[in-house]
Amino acid sequence: MKKKKVLPIIEKVTITGVAAEGKAIAKVDNLVIFVPYAVPGDIVDIQLTRKKSTYAEGKAIRFHEYSEKRKQAFCEHYGICGGCKWQILPYNEQIKYKQQQVTDNLTRIGKIELPEISPILGSEKTQFYRNKLEFTFSNKRWMTIEEMQSGVKFENMNALGFHIPGMFDKVLNINKCWLQEDISNQLRNAIRTFADEHNYTYFDLRNQHGLLRNIIVRTSSTGEIMLIVIFYEDDNEKQKALLQHIADQFPQITSLLYIINQKANDTITDQTVHVFKGRDYILEEMEGLKFKIGPKSFYQTNSEQAYNLYKIARDFAGLTGNELVYDLYTGTGTIANFISRKAKQVIGIEYVPEAIEDAKENSERNNITNTLFFAGDMKDLLNTEFIEKFGRPDVIITDPPRAGMHADVIQTILFAEPKRIVYVSCNPATQAHDLSLLDCKYSVTRIQPVDMFPHTHHVENVVLLERVDKPEK
């Protein structure tokens, strides 16, 4: 058996910057080293874990000096659960690096002419800002180094929390998470206590057995709460006992649902949702509009920043009341319904049929009569025949998934030739690629980054493109 090469330790290295995925950067000679859980200004010893000709990865095994910029992490699970990696970086520094990330992606990947990028819009809330979290049950909890070194044999190896990065079957027990309102912590801990007291089995992710699989907690700015309990085994008596206990303990829950998912993966989009108590949805509100959010609905996970994001998109669209607008990747029609008051008609397209039903219902709920919604794969549905049937849009708003837009969709947009395109993206790298393909007919005139996810490297970016006559290249 070939012995694995032991990589060296590089001593007293100064961390100089922040890179993609929230990792810090150090440079030694001509080698760029990516190091997690460090901040610019730290002086560290780095144990290399991977080495290529131009870059390496490693971990900080000793801190000689801490950076003046470094903050104390506020979460007890920091560095283990894999989330909120930038807790140790002051928020004003976080958004500075996110601004740079947008600039770097648009200039290096897009390679197009750009206007000045507006200062990033930071999040007023930097803790408890999410409206949705999912937790996993596992009968193989992640053990800390201290626990493993103690020599103690732990009888209870169950966990309810987050997957450890890179370990699909290991879950970290979460005591307190700072991402969602505290009701989320109360629900999770109460469910775990009940399950342990009544000897409920936790899911075995490798061998696929056990009663309890996942929980999803959704909250809204209107104060409504949705809890979805996902079981693997179908044991009606135990299911009912747990759900009744939750209903009794937490009467403020407005939507208590459950699912029996016996597939190999955790996705619930194709699963039947059962109502135990309350409604099968919660309501979100924005400028007096009420939006229905079901268990399978997509909704921006930072409600307050979503409102700011949508206001920017509406402003960029420059609507006067006479425009036909296409809202691509419309989800539950939030943007479409939000801008409808200022447009002649809005047509929303989305892949998920349930989301489109929600979008239609959201229009009806708010007495909006100038929207149309269609479900289907964007690259198949949005074609020249569709444009010719429903009309050439004056404005297109597009908010695609992280992978960006399919090449066929971009070609159809170029065929449609709207006056303006508002491109909302959660991945400035794929956005930059798409902008370069639109550059033949459009110029970028406004750019506004928005921080939806404090303490992470993720950043949203809104770009306005305006149609111009460009010479053939």
MARGUBA-263269 format. One record per residue (C-alpha): x, y, z; residue number from 1. Coordinates in Angstrom, 2 decimals, always signed. Example, Ala and Ser with C-alpha at 12.3 -4.5 7.8 and 13.67 -1.06 7.14 Angstrom:
{xx +12.30&yy -4.50&zz +7.80&num 1}
{xx +13.67&yy -1.06&zz +7.14&num 2}
END
This chain:
{xx +0.00&yy +0.00&zz +0.00&num 1}
{xx +1.40&yy +3.39&zz -1.02&num 2}
{xx +2.15&yy +5.59&zz +1.99&num 3}
{xx +0.47&yy +8.96&zz +1.95&num 4}
{xx +3.00&yy +11.74&zz +1.62&num 5}
{xx +3.30&yy +13.83&zz +4.79&num 6}
{xx +3.07&yy +17.49&zz +3.87&num 7}
{xx +5.15&yy +20.08&zz +5.69&num 8}
{xx +4.26&yy +22.63&zz +8.36&num 9}
{xx +5.03&yy +26.22&zz +7.34&num 10}
{xx +5.77&yy +28.40&zz +10.35&num 11}
{xx +4.94&yy +32.00&zz +11.18&num 12}
{xx +2.93&yy +32.86&zz +8.10&num 13}
{xx +0.97&yy +36.13&zz +7.95&num 14}
{xx -2.60&yy +35.86&zz +6.67&num 15}
{xx -3.06&yy +38.58&zz +4.05&num 16}
{xx -6.58&yy +38.36&zz +2.64&num 17}
{xx -9.88&yy +36.56&zz +2.20&num 18}
{xx -10.78&yy +34.35&zz -0.77&num 19}
{xx -13.76&yy +32.43&zz -2.11&num 20}
{xx -15.78&yy +30.20&zz +0.25&num 21}
{xx -14.73&yy +32.33&zz +3.21&num 22}
{xx -11.20&yy +30.95&zz +3.40&num 23}
{xx -8.29&yy +33.19&zz +4.28&num 24}
{xx -5.23&yy +33.58&zz +2.05&num 25}
{xx -1.52&yy +33.46&zz +2.79&num 26}
{xx +1.35&yy +33.70&zz +0.31&num 27}
{xx +4.68&yy +31.96&zz +0.79&num 28}
{xx +7.20&yy +32.49&zz -2.01&num 29}
{xx +5.02&yy +31.94&zz -5.11&num 30}
{xx +2.58&yy +29.61&zz -3.36&num 31}
{xx -0.94&yy +30.77&zz -2.49&num 32}
{xx -2.29&yy +28.93&zz +0.58&num 33}
{xx -5.98&yy +28.78&zz +1.50&num 34}
{xx -6.67&yy +28.50&zz +5.24&num 35}
{xx -10.10&yy +28.34&zz +6.94&num 36}
{xx -10.90&yy +30.02&zz +10.28&num 37}
{xx -8.23&yy +32.70&zz +10.07&num 38}
{xx -8.42&yy +36.45&zz +9.38&num 39}
{xx -6.05&yy +38.92&zz +7.72&num 40}
{xx -3.32&yy +39.89&zz +10.19&num 41}
{xx -3.16&yy +36.55&zz +12.01&num 42}
{xx +0.34&yy +35.06&zz +12.19&num 43}
{xx +0.06&yy +31.27&zz +12.15&num 44}
{xx +1.77&yy +27.93&zz +11.63&num 45}
{xx +0.06&yy +26.13&zz +8.73&num 46}
{xx -0.12&yy +22.36&zz +8.34&num 47}
{xx -0.49&yy +21.79&zz +4.62&num 48}
{xx -3.22&yy +19.28&zz +3.75&num 49}
{xx -3.06&yy +19.53&zz -0.04&num 50}
{xx -0.39&yy +20.88&zz -2.36&num 51}
{xx -0.48&yy +21.70&zz -6.07&num 52}
{xx +2.06&yy +23.54&zz -8.20&num 53}
{xx +0.48&yy +26.99&zz -7.79&num 54}
{xx -1.62&yy +26.71&zz -4.65&num 55}
{xx -2.06&yy +24.73&zz -1.46&num 56}
{xx -4.64&yy +24.16&zz +1.25&num 57}
{xx -3.92&yy +23.91&zz +4.93&num 58}
{xx -5.10&yy +24.49&zz +8.47&num 59}
{xx -3.83&yy +26.84&zz +11.13&num 60}
{xx -2.42&yy +24.66&zz +13.91&num 61}
{xx -0.86&yy +27.41&zz +16.00&num 62}
{xx -1.52&yy +31.14&zz +16.33&num 63}
{xx +1.58&yy +33.22&zz +17.16&num 64}
{xx -0.30&yy +36.51&zz +16.96&num 65}
{xx -3.96&yy +37.31&zz +16.58&num 66}
{xx -5.01&yy +40.04&zz +14.16&num 67}
{xx -6.28&yy +43.32&zz +15.55&num 68}
{xx -9.30&yy +42.75&zz +13.31&num 69}
{xx -10.16&yy +39.40&zz +14.88&num 70}
{xx -13.36&yy +39.08&zz +16.94&num 71}
{xx -14.34&yy +36.40&zz +19.41&num 72}
{xx -16.78&yy +33.91&zz +17.85&num 73}
{xx -20.19&yy +34.16&zz +19.55&num 74}
{xx -21.38&yy +30.62&zz +18.78&num 75}
{xx -20.29&yy +27.60&zz +20.81&num 76}
{xx -20.37&yy +25.47&zz +17.64&num 77}
{xx -18.06&yy +27.77&zz +15.66&num 78}
{xx -15.40&yy +25.94&zz +13.68&num 79}
{xx -17.17&yy +22.57&zz +13.94&num 80}
{xx -20.58&yy +22.92&zz +12.26&num 81}
{xx -19.02&yy +24.59&zz +9.22&num 82}
{xx -21.43&yy +27.53&zz +9.08&num 83}
{xx -20.96&yy +31.24&zz +9.83&num 84}
{xx -17.21&yy +31.06&zz +9.15&num 85}
{xx -16.76&yy +34.84&zz +9.29&num 86}
{xx -17.93&yy +35.28&zz +12.89&num 87}
{xx -14.33&yy +36.15&zz +13.76&num 88}
{xx -14.33&yy +39.03&zz +11.28&num 89}
{xx -16.04&yy +42.35&zz +12.18&num 90}
{xx -19.14&yy +42.92&zz +10.04&num 91}
{xx -17.75&yy +46.05&zz +8.36&num 92}
{xx -14.79&yy +43.92&zz +7.22&num 93}
{xx -17.07&yy +41.13&zz +6.00&num 94}
{xx -19.02&yy +43.40&zz +3.68&num 95}
{xx -15.79&yy +44.98&zz +2.44&num 96}
{xx -14.59&yy +41.56&zz +1.26&num 97}
{xx -18.00&yy +40.77&zz -0.27&num 98}
{xx -17.84&yy +44.02&zz -2.24&num 99}
{xx -14.40&yy +42.97&zz -3.47&num 100}
{xx -15.73&yy +39.52&zz -4.39&num 101}
{xx -18.40&yy +41.08&zz -6.62&num 102}
{xx -15.85&yy +43.43&zz -8.22&num 103}
{xx -13.35&yy +40.63&zz -8.86&num 104}
{xx -15.92&yy +38.28&zz -10.39&num 105}
{xx -17.49&yy +40.84&zz -12.70&num 106}
{xx -14.14&yy +42.18&zz -13.93&num 107}
{xx -12.13&yy +38.95&zz -14.17&num 108}
{xx -14.84&yy +36.62&zz -15.46&num 109}
{xx -17.19&yy +39.05&zz -17.20&num 110}
{xx -14.42&yy +41.06&zz -18.91&num 111}
{xx -16.97&yy +43.70&zz -19.94&num 112}
{xx -17.26&yy +47.43&zz -19.45&num 113}
{xx -18.74&yy +48.21&zz -16.04&num 114}
{xx -20.03&yy +51.29&zz -14.25&num 115}
{xx -18.94&yy +52.10&zz -10.72&num 116}
{xx -20.26&yy +49.43&zz -8.35&num 117}
{xx -22.50&yy +50.87&zz -5.62&num 118}
{xx -21.48&yy +50.24&zz -1.99&num 119}
{xx -22.89&yy +46.95&zz -0.71&num 120}
{xx -26.15&yy +47.16&zz +1.23&num 121}
{xx -25.43&yy +45.48&zz +4.57&num 122}
{xx -27.95&yy +43.57&zz +6.67&num 123}
{xx -29.36&yy +45.39&zz +9.68&num 124}
{xx -29.68&yy +42.04&zz +11.45&num 125}
{xx -26.48&yy +40.01&zz +11.65&num 126}
{xx -27.91&yy +37.35&zz +14.00&num 127}
{xx -31.26&yy +35.53&zz +13.96&num 128}
{xx -31.86&yy +36.75&zz +10.40&num 129}
{xx -32.95&yy +33.53&zz +8.68&num 130}
{xx -36.59&yy +32.49&zz +8.27&num 131}
{xx -35.86&yy +28.84&zz +7.46&num 132}
{xx -33.56&yy +26.15&zz +8.88&num 133}
{xx -33.38&yy +22.40&zz +8.41&num 134}
{xx -31.97&yy +20.03&zz +11.02&num 135}
{xx -31.05&yy +16.35&zz +10.65&num 136}
{xx -31.46&yy +13.41&zz +13.05&num 137}
{xx -28.59&yy +10.94&zz +13.14&num 138}
{xx -27.69&yy +7.96&zz +15.32&num 139}
{xx -24.00&yy +8.75&zz +14.73&num 140}
{xx -23.29&yy +12.11&zz +16.25&num 141}
{xx -20.06&yy +13.97&zz +15.65&num 142}
{xx -17.75&yy +13.69&zz +18.64&num 143}
{xx -15.42&yy +16.46&zz +19.69&num 144}
{xx -11.67&yy +15.81&zz +19.95&num 145}
{xx -11.99&yy +16.14&zz +23.74&num 146}
{xx -14.72&yy +13.47&zz +23.83&num 147}
{xx -12.67&yy +11.08&zz +21.68&num 148}
{xx -9.55&yy +11.58&zz +23.79&num 149}
{xx -11.42&yy +11.12&zz +27.08&num 150}
{xx -11.69&yy +7.34&zz +26.66&num 151}
{xx -15.31&yy +7.49&zz +27.87&num 152}
{xx -17.81&yy +5.29&zz +26.06&num 153}
{xx -20.89&yy +7.38&zz +25.35&num 154}
{xx -24.17&yy +5.47&zz +25.39&num 155}
{xx -26.26&yy +8.09&zz +23.60&num 156}
{xx -24.81&yy +8.71&zz +20.14&num 157}
{xx -27.93&yy +10.43&zz +18.80&num 158}
{xx -27.81&yy +13.95&zz +17.38&num 159}
{xx -30.19&yy +16.55&zz +16.04&num 160}
{xx -28.41&yy +19.34&zz +14.23&num 161}
{xx -26.28&yy +20.07&zz +11.18&num 162}
{xx -24.23&yy +17.80&zz +8.93&num 163}
{xx -20.49&yy +18.08&zz +9.44&num 164}
{xx -18.96&yy +19.37&zz +6.17&num 165}
{xx -17.65&yy +16.45&zz +4.12&num 166}
{xx -19.18&yy +13.85&zz +6.47&num 167}
{xx -22.59&yy +12.91&zz +5.08&num 168}
{xx -23.46&yy +10.52&zz +7.94&num 169}
{xx -22.12&yy +12.58&zz +10.84&num 170}
{xx -24.28&yy +15.23&zz +12.50&num 171}
{xx -23.30&yy +17.78&zz +15.13&num 172}
{xx -25.73&yy +18.14&zz +18.03&num 173}
{xx -26.74&yy +21.81&zz +18.06&num 174}
{xx -27.58&yy +23.40&zz +21.41&num 175}
{xx -28.04&yy +26.98&zz +20.26&num 176}
{xx -27.96&yy +28.28&zz +16.70&num 177}
{xx -27.79&yy +32.04&zz +16.15&num 178}
{xx -29.27&yy +32.01&zz +12.65&num 179}
{xx -33.00&yy +31.87&zz +13.37&num 180}
{xx -35.29&yy +33.29&zz +16.06&num 181}
{xx -34.99&yy +31.42&zz +19.36&num 182}
{xx -38.25&yy +29.54&zz +18.82&num 183}
{xx -36.20&yy +27.42&zz +16.41&num 184}
{xx -33.82&yy +26.41&zz +19.22&num 185}
{xx -36.72&yy +25.78&zz +21.61&num 186}
{xx -38.50&yy +23.50&zz +19.13&num 187}
{xx -35.39&yy +21.52&zz +18.20&num 188}
{xx -34.29&yy +20.98&zz +21.80&num 189}
{xx -37.82&yy +20.03&zz +22.96&num 190}
{xx -38.14&yy +17.47&zz +20.16&num 191}
{xx -34.76&yy +15.95&zz +20.99&num 192}
{xx -35.62&yy +15.73&zz +24.70&num 193}
{xx -38.95&yy +14.01&zz +23.98&num 194}
{xx -37.34&yy +11.61&zz +21.50&num 195}
{xx -34.61&yy +10.62&zz +23.94&num 196}
{xx -37.02&yy +10.20&zz +26.87&num 197}
{xx -39.28&yy +7.94&zz +24.78&num 198}
{xx -36.48&yy +5.97&zz +23.07&num 199}
{xx -37.36&yy +7.11&zz +19.56&num 200}
{xx -34.83&yy +5.90&zz +17.00&num 201}
{xx -32.78&yy +8.46&zz +15.07&num 202}
{xx -32.06&yy +7.98&zz +11.39&num 203}
{xx -29.08&yy +5.86&zz +10.32&num 204}
{xx -27.92&yy +7.70&zz +7.21&num 205}
{xx -25.71&yy +4.86&zz +5.95&num 206}
{xx -28.07&yy +1.94&zz +6.51&num 207}
{xx -31.33&yy +3.86&zz +6.01&num 208}
{xx -33.39&yy +3.01&zz +9.08&num 209}
{xx -34.80&yy +4.83&zz +12.10&num 210}
{xx -37.97&yy +6.77&zz +12.89&num 211}
{xx -36.85&yy +10.42&zz +12.97&num 212}
{xx -35.22&yy +11.91&zz +9.88&num 213}
{xx -35.39&yy +15.75&zz +9.68&num 214}
{xx -37.20&yy +18.83&zz +10.92&num 215}
{xx -37.69&yy +22.11&zz +9.06&num 216}
{xx -38.57&yy +25.32&zz +10.91&num 217}
{xx -39.97&yy +28.29&zz +8.99&num 218}
{xx -40.85&yy +31.64&zz +10.53&num 219}
{xx -42.27&yy +34.84&zz +9.06&num 220}
{xx -42.15&yy +38.56&zz +9.84&num 221}
{xx -45.89&yy +38.30&zz +10.61&num 222}
{xx -45.07&yy +36.09&zz +13.61&num 223}
{xx -46.28&yy +32.82&zz +12.10&num 224}
{xx -44.38&yy +29.55&zz +12.62&num 225}
{xx -44.25&yy +26.40&zz +10.51&num 226}
{xx -42.73&yy +23.15&zz +11.77&num 227}
{xx -42.35&yy +20.18&zz +9.46&num 228}
{xx -41.34&yy +16.87&zz +11.06&num 229}
{xx -40.01&yy +14.32&zz +8.58&num 230}
{xx -40.18&yy +10.67&zz +9.60&num 231}
{xx -38.51&yy +7.74&zz +7.86&num 232}
{xx -40.39&yy +4.83&zz +9.42&num 233}
{xx -44.18&yy +4.95&zz +9.35&num 234}
{xx -45.18&yy +4.42&zz +13.00&num 235}
{xx -48.50&yy +6.20&zz +13.43&num 236}
{xx -48.65&yy +5.88&zz +17.20&num 237}
{xx -45.19&yy +7.36&zz +17.79&num 238}
{xx -45.70&yy +10.05&zz +15.18&num 239}
{xx -48.94&yy +11.16&zz +16.79&num 240}
{xx -47.44&yy +11.17&zz +20.30&num 241}
{xx -44.54&yy +13.41&zz +19.26&num 242}
{xx -46.68&yy +15.79&zz +17.22&num 243}
{xx -49.29&yy +16.11&zz +19.96&num 244}
{xx -46.54&yy +16.85&zz +22.50&num 245}
{xx -45.21&yy +19.63&zz +20.22&num 246}
{xx -48.72&yy +21.02&zz +19.68&num 247}
{xx -49.32&yy +21.12&zz +23.45&num 248}
{xx -45.92&yy +22.64&zz +24.28&num 249}
{xx -45.95&yy +25.22&zz +21.49&num 250}
{xx -49.51&yy +26.46&zz +20.85&num 251}
{xx -48.05&yy +29.42&zz +18.90&num 252}
{xx -47.24&yy +27.11&zz +15.95&num 253}
{xx -49.61&yy +28.05&zz +13.13&num 254}
{xx -48.62&yy +25.23&zz +10.76&num 255}
{xx -47.65&yy +21.81&zz +12.19&num 256}
{xx -46.97&yy +19.39&zz +9.37&num 257}
{xx -45.38&yy +16.00&zz +8.87&num 258}
{xx -43.97&yy +13.93&zz +6.02&num 259}
{xx -43.02&yy +10.25&zz +5.75&num 260}
{xx -39.97&yy +10.17&zz +3.49&num 261}
{xx -38.61&yy +6.68&zz +2.75&num 262}
{xx -36.44&yy +7.69&zz -0.21&num 263}
{xx -32.66&yy +7.58&zz -0.21&num 264}
{xx -32.39&yy +11.40&zz -0.21&num 265}
{xx -33.78&yy +14.16&zz +2.00&num 266}
{xx -35.62&yy +16.22&zz -0.62&num 267}
{xx -39.33&yy +16.70&zz +0.07&num 268}
{xx -40.46&yy +18.26&zz -3.22&num 269}
{xx -42.02&yy +14.96&zz -4.36&num 270}
{xx -43.40&yy +13.94&zz -0.96&num 271}
{xx -46.94&yy +14.13&zz +0.43&num 272}
{xx -47.32&yy +16.70&zz +3.22&num 273}
{xx -49.81&yy +15.93&zz +6.02&num 274}
{xx -51.34&yy +18.60&zz +8.26&num 275}
{xx -51.41&yy +17.69&zz +11.95&num 276}
{xx -52.57&yy +21.09&zz +13.21&num 277}
{xx -53.26&yy +24.52&zz +11.70&num 278}
{xx -52.82&yy +25.49&zz +8.05&num 279}
{xx -50.52&yy +24.04&zz +5.41&num 280}
{xx -48.84&yy +27.44&zz +4.92&num 281}
{xx -47.67&yy +30.57&zz +6.70&num 282}
{xx -48.01&yy +34.18&zz +5.53&num 283}
{xx -45.25&yy +36.69&zz +4.82&num 284}
{xx -46.04&yy +40.35&zz +4.32&num 285}
{xx -44.37&yy +43.06&zz +2.24&num 286}
{xx -45.77&yy +46.56&zz +1.58&num 287}
{xx -49.24&yy +45.35&zz +2.54&num 288}
{xx -49.05&yy +42.37&zz +0.18&num 289}
{xx -49.47&yy +38.95&zz +1.78&num 290}
{xx -47.49&yy +35.99&zz +0.41&num 291}
{xx -48.38&yy +32.37&zz +1.07&num 292}
{xx -45.38&yy +30.19&zz +1.89&num 293}
{xx -45.98&yy +26.44&zz +1.80&num 294}
{xx -43.65&yy +23.67&zz +3.02&num 295}
{xx -42.07&yy +23.34&zz -0.45&num 296}
{xx -42.08&yy +27.03&zz -1.38&num 297}
{xx -38.89&yy +28.95&zz -2.09&num 298}
{xx -38.69&yy +32.29&zz -0.31&num 299}
{xx -35.60&yy +34.39&zz +0.31&num 300}
{xx -34.31&yy +33.23&zz +3.70&num 301}
{xx -33.56&yy +36.74&zz +5.02&num 302}
{xx -37.00&yy +38.41&zz +4.95&num 303}
{xx -35.86&yy +41.95&zz +5.77&num 304}
{xx -33.08&yy +41.96&zz +3.19&num 305}
{xx -35.40&yy +40.29&zz +0.66&num 306}
{xx -37.58&yy +43.40&zz +0.88&num 307}
{xx -34.56&yy +45.62&zz +0.20&num 308}
{xx -33.48&yy +43.34&zz -2.67&num 309}
{xx -36.90&yy +43.49&zz -4.31&num 310}
{xx -37.08&yy +47.29&zz -3.94&num 311}
{xx -33.74&yy +47.54&zz -5.77&num 312}
{xx -34.98&yy +45.21&zz -8.54&num 313}
{xx -38.16&yy +47.30&zz -8.90&num 314}
{xx -36.18&yy +50.52&zz -8.99&num 315}
{xx -33.77&yy +49.13&zz -11.62&num 316}
{xx -36.73&yy +47.98&zz -13.75&num 317}
{xx -37.79&yy +51.62&zz -14.18&num 318}
{xx -41.48&yy +50.81&zz -14.50&num 319}
{xx -44.05&yy +53.44&zz -15.52&num 320}
{xx -47.18&yy +51.27&zz -15.59&num 321}
{xx -47.12&yy +50.53&zz -19.33&num 322}
{xx -44.57&yy +47.69&zz -19.44&num 323}
{xx -44.89&yy +43.99&zz -20.13&num 324}
{xx -42.48&yy +42.32&zz -17.70&num 325}
{xx -41.20&yy +38.74&zz -17.74&num 326}
{xx -40.15&yy +37.46&zz -14.31&num 327}
{xx -37.92&yy +34.44&zz -14.90&num 328}
{xx -37.38&yy +31.86&zz -12.12&num 329}
{xx -40.30&yy +33.52&zz -10.34&num 330}
{xx -40.58&yy +31.00&zz -7.48&num 331}
{xx -43.82&yy +31.73&zz -5.63&num 332}
{xx -44.19&yy +34.94&zz -7.63&num 333}
{xx -42.89&yy +37.27&zz -4.94&num 334}
{xx -41.10&yy +39.67&zz -7.29&num 335}
{xx -43.86&yy +39.40&zz -9.94&num 336}
{xx -46.60&yy +40.31&zz -7.47&num 337}
{xx -44.40&yy +42.91&zz -5.74&num 338}
{xx -43.84&yy +44.88&zz -8.98&num 339}
{xx -47.28&yy +44.27&zz -10.53&num 340}
{xx -48.74&yy +47.59&zz -9.33&num 341}
{xx -46.23&yy +49.44&zz -11.51&num 342}
{xx -46.49&yy +47.27&zz -14.65&num 343}
{xx -49.09&yy +46.68&zz -17.34&num 344}
{xx -48.67&yy +42.90&zz -17.10&num 345}
{xx -46.19&yy +40.51&zz -15.44&num 346}
{xx -45.56&yy +36.99&zz -16.71&num 347}
{xx -43.78&yy +34.66&zz -14.27&num 348}
{xx -42.08&yy +31.38&zz -15.22&num 349}
{xx -40.85&yy +28.75&zz -12.75&num 350}
{xx -39.81&yy +25.09&zz -12.85&num 351}
{xx -41.68&yy +23.92&zz -9.70&num 352}
{xx -45.45&yy +23.46&zz -10.33&num 353}
{xx -46.35&yy +23.84&zz -6.63&num 354}
{xx -44.54&yy +27.17&zz -6.52&num 355}
{xx -46.53&yy +28.40&zz -9.53&num 356}
{xx -49.79&yy +27.40&zz -7.81&num 357}
{xx -48.65&yy +29.46&zz -4.80&num 358}
{xx -47.80&yy +32.37&zz -7.12&num 359}
{xx -51.30&yy +32.30&zz -8.64&num 360}
{xx -52.85&yy +32.11&zz -5.19&num 361}
{xx -50.69&yy +35.01&zz -4.00&num 362}
{xx -52.05&yy +37.13&zz -6.85&num 363}
{xx -55.64&yy +36.19&zz -5.99&num 364}
{xx -55.05&yy +36.81&zz -2.28&num 365}
{xx -53.88&yy +40.35&zz -3.05&num 366}
{xx -56.49&yy +41.07&zz -5.76&num 367}
{xx -53.78&yy +41.32&zz -8.41&num 368}
{xx -55.24&yy +40.71&zz -11.86&num 369}
{xx -52.37&yy +41.57&zz -14.21&num 370}
{xx -50.15&yy +38.51&zz -13.65&num 371}
{xx -49.80&yy +35.23&zz -15.55&num 372}
{xx -47.78&yy +32.27&zz -14.32&num 373}
{xx -46.40&yy +29.24&zz -16.14&num 374}
{xx -44.68&yy +26.11&zz -14.82&num 375}
{xx -41.99&yy +24.36&zz -16.85&num 376}
{xx -38.28&yy +24.06&zz -17.51&num 377}
{xx -37.12&yy +27.56&zz -18.39&num 378}
{xx -35.00&yy +26.51&zz -21.39&num 379}
{xx -37.94&yy +24.58&zz -22.88&num 380}
{xx -40.79&yy +26.93&zz -22.03&num 381}
{xx -39.19&yy +30.30&zz -22.75&num 382}
{xx -38.67&yy +30.14&zz -26.51&num 383}
{xx -39.48&yy +32.20&zz -29.60&num 384}
{xx -43.01&yy +30.73&zz -29.85&num 385}
{xx -43.71&yy +31.80&zz -26.25&num 386}
{xx -42.48&yy +35.33&zz -26.99&num 387}
{xx -44.57&yy +35.57&zz -30.15&num 388}
{xx -47.67&yy +34.33&zz -28.32&num 389}
{xx -47.47&yy +36.49&zz -25.18&num 390}
{xx -45.56&yy +39.48&zz -26.51&num 391}
{xx -42.07&yy +40.88&zz -26.44&num 392}
{xx -41.25&yy +42.01&zz -22.90&num 393}
{xx -40.19&yy +45.60&zz -22.24&num 394}
{xx -38.36&yy +44.43&zz -19.12&num 395}
{xx -37.03&yy +41.03&zz -18.04&num 396}
{xx -36.26&yy +40.35&zz -14.39&num 397}
{xx -34.28&yy +37.16&zz -13.85&num 398}
{xx -33.28&yy +35.53&zz -10.57&num 399}
{xx -31.76&yy +32.17&zz -11.56&num 400}
{xx -30.28&yy +29.47&zz -9.31&num 401}
{xx -26.55&yy +29.45&zz -8.43&num 402}
{xx -25.60&yy +27.81&zz -11.73&num 403}
{xx -26.87&yy +30.85&zz -13.66&num 404}
{xx -28.96&yy +30.80&zz -16.81&num 405}
{xx -28.94&yy +28.07&zz -19.47&num 406}
{xx -27.41&yy +29.18&zz -22.78&num 407}
{xx -30.77&yy +28.63&zz -24.53&num 408}
{xx -32.47&yy +31.01&zz -22.09&num 409}
{xx -29.84&yy +33.69&zz -22.81&num 410}
{xx -30.39&yy +33.24&zz -26.55&num 411}
{xx -34.15&yy +33.67&zz -26.11&num 412}
{xx -33.59&yy +36.83&zz -24.05&num 413}
{xx -31.37&yy +38.19&zz -26.84&num 414}
{xx -34.13&yy +37.34&zz -29.33&num 415}
{xx -36.77&yy +39.07&zz -27.16&num 416}
{xx -34.63&yy +42.24&zz -26.95&num 417}
{xx -36.24&yy +43.84&zz -23.87&num 418}
{xx -35.20&yy +47.44&zz -23.20&num 419}
{xx -33.96&yy +46.52&zz -19.75&num 420}
{xx -32.84&yy +43.35&zz -17.97&num 421}
{xx -32.62&yy +43.23&zz -14.18&num 422}
{xx -30.39&yy +40.32&zz -13.20&num 423}
{xx -30.58&yy +39.23&zz -9.55&num 424}
{xx -27.92&yy +36.68&zz -8.63&num 425}
{xx -26.78&yy +34.70&zz -5.62&num 426}
{xx -23.54&yy +33.82&zz -7.43&num 427}
{xx -21.62&yy +36.75&zz -8.97&num 428}
{xx -19.27&yy +34.31&zz -10.75&num 429}
{xx -22.01&yy +32.70&zz -12.89&num 430}
{xx -23.70&yy +36.08&zz -13.20&num 431}
{xx -20.47&yy +37.49&zz -14.68&num 432}
{xx -20.37&yy +34.66&zz -17.23&num 433}
{xx -23.97&yy +35.36&zz -18.28&num 434}
{xx -23.32&yy +39.11&zz -18.52&num 435}
{xx -20.50&yy +38.45&zz -20.97&num 436}
{xx -22.96&yy +36.53&zz -23.21&num 437}
{xx -25.46&yy +39.40&zz -23.07&num 438}
{xx -22.77&yy +41.98&zz -23.82&num 439}
{xx -23.40&yy +41.81&zz -27.59&num 440}
{xx -26.64&yy +43.79&zz -27.18&num 441}
{xx -26.59&yy +45.15&zz -23.62&num 442}
{xx -24.51&yy +47.42&zz -21.44&num 443}
{xx -24.36&yy +47.12&zz -17.67&num 444}
{xx -25.45&yy +50.49&zz -16.25&num 445}
{xx -26.01&yy +49.83&zz -12.52&num 446}
{xx -24.65&yy +47.32&zz -10.00&num 447}
{xx -25.87&yy +46.92&zz -6.42&num 448}
{xx -24.50&yy +44.15&zz -4.14&num 449}
{xx -26.72&yy +43.13&zz -1.20&num 450}
{xx -25.65&yy +41.09&zz +1.83&num 451}
{xx -28.30&yy +38.51&zz +2.65&num 452}
{xx -26.11&yy +36.18&zz +4.72&num 453}
{xx -23.93&yy +37.81&zz +7.42&num 454}
{xx -20.96&yy +35.78&zz +8.70&num 455}
{xx -20.78&yy +33.81&zz +5.44&num 456}
{xx -19.01&yy +34.49&zz +2.14&num 457}
{xx -22.30&yy +34.51&zz +0.19&num 458}
{xx -23.44&yy +37.71&zz -1.50&num 459}
{xx -26.38&yy +38.69&zz -3.74&num 460}
{xx -25.87&yy +41.10&zz -6.60&num 461}
{xx -28.37&yy +43.07&zz -8.70&num 462}
{xx -27.33&yy +44.29&zz -12.15&num 463}
{xx -29.22&yy +46.51&zz -14.59&num 464}
{xx -28.54&yy +45.94&zz -18.29&num 465}
{xx -29.85&yy +48.34&zz -20.93&num 466}
{xx -30.16&yy +47.59&zz -24.62&num 467}
{xx -27.77&yy +49.51&zz -26.83&num 468}
{xx -26.72&yy +49.35&zz -30.48&num 469}
{xx -23.31&yy +47.74&zz -30.43&num 470}
{xx -21.02&yy +47.25&zz -33.42&num 471}
{xx -20.43&yy +43.66&zz -34.55&num 472}
{xx -17.37&yy +42.17&zz -32.86&num 473}
END
